[in-house]
Amino acid sequence: MGFSLVGYNCGPATLSGSFDNMTNTLTSTNQPMSGNCTVNSLSVQPNPAFTLS
């Protein structure tokens, strides 16, 4: 993951997180990234749902 905002350039970085199959939600919190950035909270509910194999 990586992103740029005016004055900031964060990432790319590999984030650790967890996936809840019952709610189809991928979450990650307090993940450091390059550029002195931190992902405080990330919650993703993909549509269509992830397929894990």
N, C-alpha and C positions, 0 to 999 in steps of 0.2 A: 504494500500500500504506500502511496505517496501523494502529496498534494502541494500546491503552491498558492499562496495568497500574497497580496501586495506586501512586500517586506519580509516574507517568510518563505522558506523552502524546506519542507519536511519530507523525510523519507528518501528513498524507499526503505521499508523495513518489513521484516517478517513478524507478524503479530501472533501471540498465543491467545487462545480463547477456548470456548466450549460451544458445543452444539446440542440443543435440546430437540430431539426428534419429535416429541409429543407436540411442541408448540412451533416447530419449524423455525427456531430462532438461533442465530449465531451471535454470541456475545463476547466482548473483550473489554477489559478495564485496565487502567494504569499501565499502558504499554509505551516504553520509551521509543523514540524515533530519532534519526539523525537530524541535525539542524536545531538541536536543543528543543525539540517538540515532544509532547506526550499526548497519547490518545487517552483521555480521561474515561470515556465510556462510548462503546460502539454496540449497537444492536441492529441486526439485519434479519428481516423476514422475507426471503426471496419468493417471488411469484412468477413462474411456477416453483414449487417446492424443490429443494435440493434432492438429488438422488444419490444416495451413498451406496457404494458397492465395495 
